Structure formats: C-alpha cells, structure tokens
C-alpha cells in the first residue's frame, strides 16, 4: 500500500505535548469501524470472536514491549482491557480463560493482508503527526540485516540456512531491509526474503521493494551497499532524492580518476555492463543526472575519502551532514534486534514469522512516538534519548494508567511518564566506545552415550 506524505505545521514547544497512553493512542488510530472498512476493502471476513482483529493486533504489539515477552505475560496484560475491543458475552461476564491457546489460534487466523494494512495505517498516522515542517523534507535511512528463525521444516524450506565449507548451519536465516526516519526514528514497513538458496535475494533487490512504500518526496540515504545505479534509478524514478555513498571504483568510473577532496561535480550516471547484466529490466536510455561529492572525513583517527552521489541541490556541507546521520540506522537496528527482541523470531511458520516481525516494528514505532513527545516537551531531539530506557518506562506505566479513573490524575501520570522518558538522555561522549576484538570459542559437541556392547 503506497503511503502518501502529509506534512504538518511546526509544533510549538511552549505548548503541552499531547497526552495519551499507548492504549488510548491505539484506540485513536484503530477502531472497529476501521477494521470493518478494511474487511470490505480486502474482501476478508472480519473475526467477531473474543480475540477480534483489534485485540489481536494490540496483543501482538504489547507482547513485544514486555521484557519477558511470553504469551502468559501477554494474557495478564490483555484480558483486563478486552472490553475495550470486544463485546463478546464471555468478555462481559469476565470469564475469559487465561490460557493463551485462544489468542494463538486467533492470531494464526488473522490474514496477513490485515496485519500489513494495519501496520501501514499506524505508520502513516504516526509519521503524519511527527511534526515535519512545511519546508523540511522527510529523510529515510535504509540498511539491511539478518534474523535467525526457528529450525522447522517449513522455515528451512522458505529460508534455507547459510552454508560454508563445513556444510549447512542449523538455523534458517531471513534477510531484512529497513527504512528509518532520520528525524524521529520511525520505521516504515520492512521487506524481507531468504538470504541463501535458489530464491535468495540481495539487499539491493529488497530495497527496490521498500523504496516505493516510502512517503512521497522523501530523501533516501544509503551506504556503499546501496550506492549502485539500479537502487539510485529506482529511487529517482519514484520521485525520491538520494544521498548514496559510492565505492572508489564506482566514483572513478563516474567522475574520472584524480578525484580530490572538496570536489563537487555535475555528472550523468549511466548503467555499466555489470548493472545491465544484474538488472536486465533497466531501460535502454536509463540515466540519472546528479552530483558527485568528494569529502574528507575522520574515522577512528584515520582520514578517509568519502564519495557521495546525490540528486539534491543543497550545499555540499549540508549533504555531508545529512549523510553523517546514516550511522543512526545501525543503532535503530540494534534496538529492533536486541531491545524489541527481533534478532531471533520464535514463530514456526513463514506467515507467523512475518506477523511477528511487523508487529515488533509497530511496537518500536509506538515507543518512538512517546520519545518524540517527551523530547518536544523539553526542547530535545528524540534521537538524544535512550530507546531501551524509554521502552521500559512506557511498558511499566501500562498497569497504573489502566487503573486510573480520574482524567486529572491520568493527565498527571502521563506528564510524569513524559518527564521520565525525557530523562533518558544519552551521554555525550567525546570518543565513540571501542571494544577489543575477541574470539568466541567454538562449542564442543555433546558426548555420545556408549552403546551396550561398548559398556560391557
């Protein structure tokens, strides 16, 4: 589903940040009416059981915010609020079983198209409310990573394990590509596929699918892995300016040898023979007009040349400053994989793995929204705050806010929550942390039991 960009006026930091809990935010974005319309649009019959679509989507999101993350812990969070989602007889009589089996079956029956459209609707709403100014373009950082899956027959077939000279590994591996807002950290719907095997896909191929989903006119920033003609061409063809780092070889092929620091060249990029071989769908007259920037940067005490291709017209130093923010997507991936626990998905079928991944990213986006509100409250950038600490505060506040009946008391507690989140400020270190490289010892094989003949 294509997301259309809608920019909102600049927020006044002197005003109070909007106060609502995660449950209230969820109910504002979603409603039974929304799911009824979605059911008609998709032609999928809406579930009317205890765990309807509204309850299932919320439950899968909340499960990712919990540090424990078990289904039993989820049921203790979900059962007290089911009345807000369902009018089922057992919900009214408060006789819903705490056994998670019913919820598991309900999420399994929920169509993948419902989960995808729900994610897109949530992202679009949060992005539109994120406070983009009328003269500021949205900027998205793209990058790729890999996730480990459970070793089940279905997943092994869909996501073959990696292989080396010693044979195949035990765990299926999923390749995923993400796009995160430079300003807010919000993540659009990721794309994924098998890393190896006959249907294995590259990060560049996945990026082509991701680019067309981004808000209209947003700038795309990528490292050397995405600094190829096909990725840049797909972005430009869909109306997205690019800031892509290039390898030295590609930069020299585009701008010639003897590229010196400080150069800002107008270039016309045409596909090479390699580009056409690996991307046969490129048009015969495909080309991109842009600029090749050569800048000197310092990394770990060493001076490096940075080759950047861009279709934006901003001054070179501003382009360099924007690209410097590319590293933030690495910390966003760390938050997704470690704090939201998406590094190893526990579902056992390809469809449930996809649902688990999307709802994990949706949970990440909700926390990012609280961080943005808290940062605006004190005049900071949301990127200045710790995601891990903010998530702990947001999840810990759920039971207290649920028990609060008075609107004034709830407002006071939400103000306190934003104050706590705003206090999760990251330390400003003069030098990035460095850890000595170490070798992890290989696990030894388990000893085998002696056979009956050997034990005699």
Secondary structure as GFF3:
##gff-version 3
##sequence-region A 1 456
A	DSSP	alpha_helix	22	29	.	.	.	ID=ss1
A	DSSP	alpha_helix	32	42	.	.	.	ID=ss2
A	DSSP	alpha_helix	53	65	.	.	.	ID=ss3
A	DSSP	alpha_helix	71	78	.	.	.	ID=ss4
A	DSSP	three_ten_helix	79	84	.	.	.	ID=ss5
A	DSSP	alpha_helix	89	92	.	.	.	ID=ss6
A	DSSP	alpha_helix	101	109	.	.	.	ID=ss7
A	DSSP	alpha_helix	112	128	.	.	.	ID=ss8
A	DSSP	beta_strand	139	148	.	.	.	ID=ss9
A	DSSP	alpha_helix	153	158	.	.	.	ID=ss10
A	DSSP	beta_strand	161	164	.	.	.	ID=ss11
A	DSSP	beta_strand	167	181	.	.	.	ID=ss12
A	DSSP	beta_strand	191	194	.	.	.	ID=ss13
A	DSSP	alpha_helix	203	211	.	.	.	ID=ss14
A	DSSP	beta_strand	219	222	.	.	.	ID=ss15
A	DSSP	three_ten_helix	224	226	.	.	.	ID=ss16
A	DSSP	alpha_helix	229	237	.	.	.	ID=ss17
A	DSSP	beta_strand	242	246	.	.	.	ID=ss18
A	DSSP	alpha_helix	248	255	.	.	.	ID=ss19
A	DSSP	beta_strand	264	270	.	.	.	ID=ss20
A	DSSP	alpha_helix	273	278	.	.	.	ID=ss21
A	DSSP	beta_strand	287	299	.	.	.	ID=ss22
A	DSSP	beta_strand	302	310	.	.	.	ID=ss23
A	DSSP	alpha_helix	316	324	.	.	.	ID=ss24
A	DSSP	three_ten_helix	325	327	.	.	.	ID=ss25
A	DSSP	alpha_helix	328	334	.	.	.	ID=ss26
A	DSSP	pi_helix	335	339	.	.	.	ID=ss27
A	DSSP	alpha_helix	350	378	.	.	.	ID=ss28
A	DSSP	three_ten_helix	382	384	.	.	.	ID=ss29
A	DSSP	alpha_helix	387	396	.	.	.	ID=ss30
A	DSSP	alpha_helix	398	403	.	.	.	ID=ss31
A	DSSP	alpha_helix	407	422	.	.	.	ID=ss32
A	DSSP	alpha_helix	452	455	.	.	.	ID=ss33
###
